[in-house]
């Protein structure tokens, strides 16, 4: 149940990030940031539950997935903050998308 919930939230997080990156108005970027904050709060909760159950089997993967998740969260805030200020770079957006996908794949490694 937690794994499925986590994958759904990661997918929604990716969609919200893509929407936030592509919006032009400051109001829409702020809305994406608010939704993103709710979703990464849910990601942290679900990943904590999964990690507690999996750390004995895969300690390296669990710690690595947690680090990748926190990097994705920080990049989300940085990229959308830059977008809100009008100083966004396309490379930052690509790195954000990469880390969101890597975070979801990190959860896959923990579960197998």
N, C-alpha and C positions, 0 to 999 in steps of 0.2 A: 504494500500500500504506500509506504513512504517513498519507495523508489519511483513508482509511477507518478506520485505527486511531485517529486523533485524534478523529474523529466518534463512534466507539464509546465512547472514554474520556470524552468530554464528556457523552454521554448517561448513562453510568454515574455520572458526577460529579453530574449533575442529580438522578438518582434517589437517590443517597446523601444529598445535601443535603436533599431533600424528606423522606426517612426520618428524618434527624437532627432536622429542624425539628419533625416531628410526634410524636416519641417523648416520653414523659413521664418515664421513669426515667433517672437520671443514667448508669447503666451502658450503656444503649442509645445515648445521645448520645455517650458516649466511644467506643463501637464505630464509630459513624458518622464521628466525627472521625478515627479511625485509618484507616478505609477511604478517607476523603476525602483524607487526606495521601498515601496510596499513589497514588491516582488523579491528584492534581494534580502529583505527581512525574512520572508518565507523560505528563501533558499538557505539562509544561514540556519534556521530552525530545522528544516528537513535534513540538511547535510549533517548537522550535529547529531541528530538521532541516528542516521545511517552510520556515521563515523563511530559512535559509541559501540555499535554492534559489530563493526568491521575492523576496528583498530588492532584487535588481537590477531587477525588473519593477515592483514596487509598494512602494517604500520607505515611503511614508506609511501605507499600509494595514498593512504589516508591523509598524511601530513602534506604531501604534494598537492593533492586535490584541494585541501583547505587553503594552501598558499595561492594556488591558481584562482580560486574563488575570490579571495580578498583582493588580488590584483585586478580581476575583472570588475569588482565593485568600485575600486579606486579609479580605474580607467573610465568607467561609466560616468562617475562624477566629474572627472577632469574633462572628458570629451564634451559632455553636454554643457558643462560650465563654459568651456571655450566657445561652443556653438551659441550659447546665450549671449556671450560678449562679442561674437562676430569674428573670433580669431581662430577658427577651427582649421585643422589641416586634415587632408584626406588620409594620410598615413596613420594618424591617431585613430581614426574611425576603423581602419582595417585591423589595427592591432586590437582594438576593443572587440570587434567581431571574432577575431581569432581566439582571444582569451575566453569569451563566452562559450564558444564551441569547445575549447579545450577543457573548460570547467565541467561541461556536461559529459565529455568523454572521460574525464577524470572520475566522475561518479560511476561510469560504466566499468572502469578498471577495479574500483573498490568492490563492486557487486559480484564480480566473477572470481 
